[in-house]
């Protein structure tokens, strides 16, 4: 299929909180693209490109390596002019211009500043926001991780006076919902129907307009549902309120992120148990990375949300590559790198 050089290329923005399942969702779309020529812009929050590596390992003809651009210099909503526009220009200059571009934001990104960029004349003439898709971790929300009920917040303060009433994570979560054209309620196999309905009611109460909610697990959503929404979100900014509308910009000083090396692992269950303890002791929000496992030809992909961890062998280590484990840890401001590194290095 040939794309007219004058036609606007549709862009789908995939946003969602830490560990909600954005990368898994995108990988499923790539594997079921049915010949559609796709491109990806992957925005990392951390020092190593875990999400980009996961997607590159797909080996899918409809999205070759040259169609995947990684932006690891900071949050995409803060570096639109420096990073996003050059990435778009690179993709549009490819001999086979993509028919659809998917942007995976970092878990900490606010989607509205990115949507606003599509109203800039140089971009508006070439691109349109086909839709903003927000992925929600149903199990995490059901556990109260995004409790924005004032009574719940007061109860938390009564139990722990260290909790900040004006929780920045709440604002990130709400802003991602408020900008959405489609909400993917993921990990629904981990909660019951009653809990699911509570979450759906909360989302509908938060978003002041009709937004479709799709329940799923393992990110299994058909490409036809995600792509082709024709929302033209750049023309609909007034109906996408944000906690940051009055600000010129924003930063992520409320969060710390760093990568730590991990030596070769021989006992996977024991190491994962240690990661669970580290996440609990240091209040780590998100853990992700690759591990080198002794006597195994494949690298182990590890992803954690809080103290919940999942892992699987991802792909064979490239021939001649240095087999080195690395994990990215993300937490609220004050995450103690030295103490966490010491716990990670402690013999078990």
C-alpha positions in Angstrom: 0.0 0.0 0.0 1.4 3.4 -1.0 0.8 6.4 1.3 0.3 9.8 -0.5 3.0 12.3 0.5 0.3 14.9 1.0 -1.8 12.7 3.3 -1.5 13.3 7.1 0.1 10.3 8.8 -2.0 9.2 11.8 -0.3 9.0 15.2 -1.5 7.0 18.2 -0.2 8.0 21.6 0.0 5.2 24.1 0.2 6.5 27.6 -0.4 4.9 31.0 1.1 4.7 34.4 4.2 2.7 35.4 3.9 -1.0 34.5 0.4 -0.8 33.2 1.3 -2.9 30.1 2.0 -0.4 27.3 4.9 -2.3 25.8 3.0 -5.6 25.9 0.0 -3.9 24.2 2.2 -2.4 21.5 4.0 -5.7 20.9 0.6 -7.4 20.4 -0.4 -4.8 17.9 2.9 -5.2 16.0 2.4 -9.0 15.8 -1.1 -8.5 14.5 -0.6 -5.5 12.1 -1.9 -7.5 9.1 0.7 -5.9 6.8 0.1 -2.3 7.9 3.4 -0.4 7.8 4.0 0.9 11.3 6.6 3.0 13.1 7.4 3.4 16.8 8.7 6.2 19.0 9.6 4.8 22.4 10.2 7.2 25.3 12.1 5.7 28.2 12.4 7.0 31.7 15.7 5.5 32.8 19.2 4.9 31.7 18.8 1.8 29.5 16.3 1.2 26.7 14.4 -1.7 28.0 11.1 -1.1 26.2 12.8 -0.4 22.9 14.8 -3.6 23.2 11.6 -5.6 23.9 9.9 -4.2 20.8 13.0 -4.7 18.6 13.1 -8.3 19.6 9.8 -8.9 17.9 11.5 -9.2 14.5 8.2 -8.2 12.7 8.4 -7.2 9.0 5.8 -4.5 9.3 8.0 -2.6 11.8 11.7 -3.1 11.0 14.5 -1.7 13.2 14.8 1.5 11.2 11.1 2.3 12.0 11.8 2.2 15.8 13.2 5.4 17.4 14.1 5.5 21.1 14.1 8.8 23.0 16.0 8.3 26.3 17.0 11.9 27.0 14.1 12.7 29.2 10.3 12.8 29.3 8.9 13.3 25.8 6.3 15.8 27.0 9.2 18.0 28.3 11.5 17.6 25.2 9.1 18.0 22.3 11.2 20.4 20.3 14.5 18.8 21.0 13.6 15.1 20.6 10.1 14.5 19.3 10.2 16.6 16.2 13.6 15.3 14.9 12.3 11.8 15.5 9.2 12.4 13.5 11.2 14.0 10.7 13.5 10.9 10.6 10.5 8.6 10.2 8.8 10.7 7.6 12.0 10.8 5.6 12.2 7.0 5.3 11.9 5.6 1.7 8.8 3.7 2.7 7.0 6.3 4.9 5.1 4.6 7.7 1.3 4.4 7.3 0.8 4.8 11.1 3.1 6.0 13.9 2.7 4.7 17.5 4.2 6.8 20.3 4.8 5.0 23.6 5.3 7.7 26.3 7.1 7.0 29.6 4.9 6.1 32.5 5.5 9.5 34.0 4.5 11.6 31.0 1.6 13.9 30.7 0.0 13.4 27.3 -1.6 16.8 26.8 1.7 18.7 26.2 2.5 16.1 23.5 -0.9 16.5 21.9 -0.4 20.3 21.9 2.7 19.8 19.8 0.6 18.5 17.0 -1.0 21.9 16.7 2.3 23.4 15.7 2.3 24.4 12.0 5.3 22.2 11.0 3.6 19.2 12.5 0.0 19.9 11.8 0.6 19.8 8.1 2.1 16.3 8.2 0.5 14.5 11.2 -2.7 14.1 13.1 -3.4 12.5 16.5 -5.5 9.5 15.6 -6.1 8.9 19.3 -4.7 8.9 22.8 -4.9 5.5 24.3 -4.4 5.2 28.1 -3.5 1.8 29.6 -4.6 1.3 33.2 -3.3 -1.4 35.4 -6.6 -2.7 36.7 -5.0 -4.8 39.5 -3.0 -1.8 40.8 -6.0 0.5 40.8 -8.1 -2.1 42.6 -5.4 -2.3 45.3 -5.8 1.4 45.9 -2.5 2.6 44.5 -4.3 5.6 42.9 -6.7 6.4 45.7 -7.9 9.9 44.9 -10.9 9.6 47.2 -10.4 12.4 49.9 -11.7 10.1 52.6 -9.2 7.4 51.6 -6.4 9.9 51.6 -7.3 11.1 55.1 -7.3 7.5 56.2 -3.9 7.0 54.8 -2.6 10.1 56.5 -3.9 8.8 59.8 -1.9 5.6 59.3 1.2 7.2 58.0 1.9 10.9 58.5 4.7 10.7 55.8 2.2 10.5 53.0 1.9 13.7 51.0 -1.7 14.7 50.6 -0.9 16.3 47.2 0.4 13.1 45.7 2.0 13.7 42.3 1.3 10.2 41.1 -2.4 10.9 41.4 -2.1 13.8 39.1 -0.2 11.9 36.5 -2.8 9.1 36.5 -5.7 11.5 36.3 -4.1 13.6 33.5 -3.5 10.4 31.4 -7.2 9.5 31.8 -8.4 13.0 31.1 -6.6 13.1 27.7 -7.8 9.6 26.6 -9.9 8.7 23.6 -9.7 5.1 24.6 -9.0 3.5 28.0 -7.5 0.0 28.0 -8.3 -1.6 31.4 -5.5 -4.2 31.5 -4.7 -7.2 33.8 -8.4 -7.8 34.4 -7.7 -11.5 34.9 -6.3 -10.5 38.3 -9.4 -8.9 39.7 -13.1 -9.8 40.2 -16.1 -8.4 38.3 -17.2 -6.2 41.2 -13.8 -4.6 41.5 -13.7 -4.1 37.8 -17.0 -2.2 37.9 -15.8 0.0 40.7 -12.7 1.0 38.5 -14.9 1.6 35.5 -17.2 3.9 37.6 -14.2 5.8 38.9 -12.9 6.4 35.4 -16.3 7.5 34.1 -16.5 9.9 37.1 -13.0 11.3 36.4 -13.3 11.9 32.6 -15.9 14.6 31.8 -16.7 13.1 28.3 -17.7 9.8 26.9 -14.6 7.5 26.6 -14.7 3.9 25.5 -13.3 1.5 28.1 -12.0 -1.9 26.9 -11.2 -4.6 29.4 -8.4 -7.0 28.6 -5.4 -8.9 30.0 -1.8 -9.4 28.6 -2.4 -6.3 26.4 -4.4 -8.4 23.9 -6.3 -5.8 22.0 -6.9 -6.0 18.3 -5.1 -3.4 16.1 -8.4 -2.4 14.6 -9.6 -1.2 18.0 -6.5 0.9 18.8 -5.8 2.3 15.4 -8.2 4.3 13.2 -10.0 6.2 16.0 -9.8 9.4 13.8 -10.0 11.6 17.0 -7.9 14.5 15.6 -7.1 15.2 19.3 -5.0 18.3 18.4 -8.4 20.0 17.5 -10.0 18.9 20.7 -7.7 20.2 23.4 -10.4 22.2 25.2 -12.2 18.9 26.1 -9.0 17.4 27.6 -8.4 19.2 30.9 -5.2 18.8 32.9 -3.9 19.5 36.3 -1.1 21.4 34.6 -3.2 23.6 32.2 -2.1 26.8 34.1 1.6 25.9 33.9 4.1 26.9 31.2 5.7 23.5 31.7 6.4 20.8 34.3 9.2 18.7 35.5 9.7 15.3 37.1 11.5 16.4 40.3 9.0 14.3 42.2 10.7 11.1 40.8 14.1 9.5 40.9 15.3 7.0 38.3 18.6 5.2 37.9 20.1 2.0 36.5 22.2 -0.5 38.5 24.4 -3.3 37.1 23.5 -6.8 38.2 26.0 -9.7 38.2 25.2 -13.0 36.6 22.4 -14.8 38.4 22.3 -18.5 39.1 19.2 -18.8 41.3 16.2 -16.9 39.6 13.6 -17.5 42.4 16.0 -16.4 45.1 17.0 -13.2 43.2 13.3 -12.3 42.5 12.5 -12.8 46.2 15.3 -10.3 46.9 13.9 -7.8 44.4 10.5 -8.1 46.1 12.0 -7.3 49.4 14.0 -4.4 47.9 10.9 -3.0 46.3 9.0 -3.1 49.6 11.9 -1.7 51.8 12.6 1.2 49.4 9.1 1.8 48.1 10.2 1.2 44.5 7.4 2.0 42.0 8.8 0.3 38.9 11.6 -2.1 38.2 12.6 -3.2 34.7 15.6 -4.6 32.9 17.5 -7.6 31.6 19.5 -10.2 33.6 22.3 -12.6 32.6 21.5 -16.1 33.8 24.3 -18.6 34.3 24.4 -21.4 31.7 21.4 -19.9 29.7 21.8 -18.5 26.1 18.9 -16.1 26.5 18.6 -13.0 28.6 15.9 -12.8 31.3 13.5 -9.9 31.1 12.3 -8.7 34.5 9.5 -6.2 35.1 8.1 -5.2 38.4 5.3 -2.9 39.6 5.7 -2.3 43.3 6.4 -5.8 44.7 4.7 -7.7 41.9 7.3 -9.2 39.5 7.0 -11.0 36.2 9.9 -12.5 34.2 10.5 -14.5 31.0 13.4 -15.3 28.7 13.2 -12.6 26.1 15.7 -13.3 23.3 19.2 -14.8 22.7 22.1 -12.6 23.7 23.5 -11.1 20.5 26.6 -12.9 19.3 29.7 -11.2 20.5 27.8 -8.9 22.9 28.9 -8.5 26.5 26.4 -10.3 28.7 25.6 -7.8 31.4 22.6 -7.5 33.6 21.0 -4.1 34.3 17.9 -3.0 36.2 16.2 0.4 36.1 14.6 1.4 39.4 12.0 4.2 39.5 10.6 5.8 42.7 9.4 9.0 44.2 12.0 11.7 45.0 14.5 10.6 47.6 14.9 7.0 46.4 18.2 6.1 48.0 20.5 4.8 45.3 23.4 3.9 47.5 21.2 1.9 50.0 19.3 0.2 47.2 22.6 -0.8 45.5 24.0 -2.1 48.7 20.9 -4.3 49.2 21.1 -5.5 45.6 24.7 -6.5 46.1 24.2 -8.2 49.4 24.9 -12.0 49.2 21.9 -14.3 49.6 
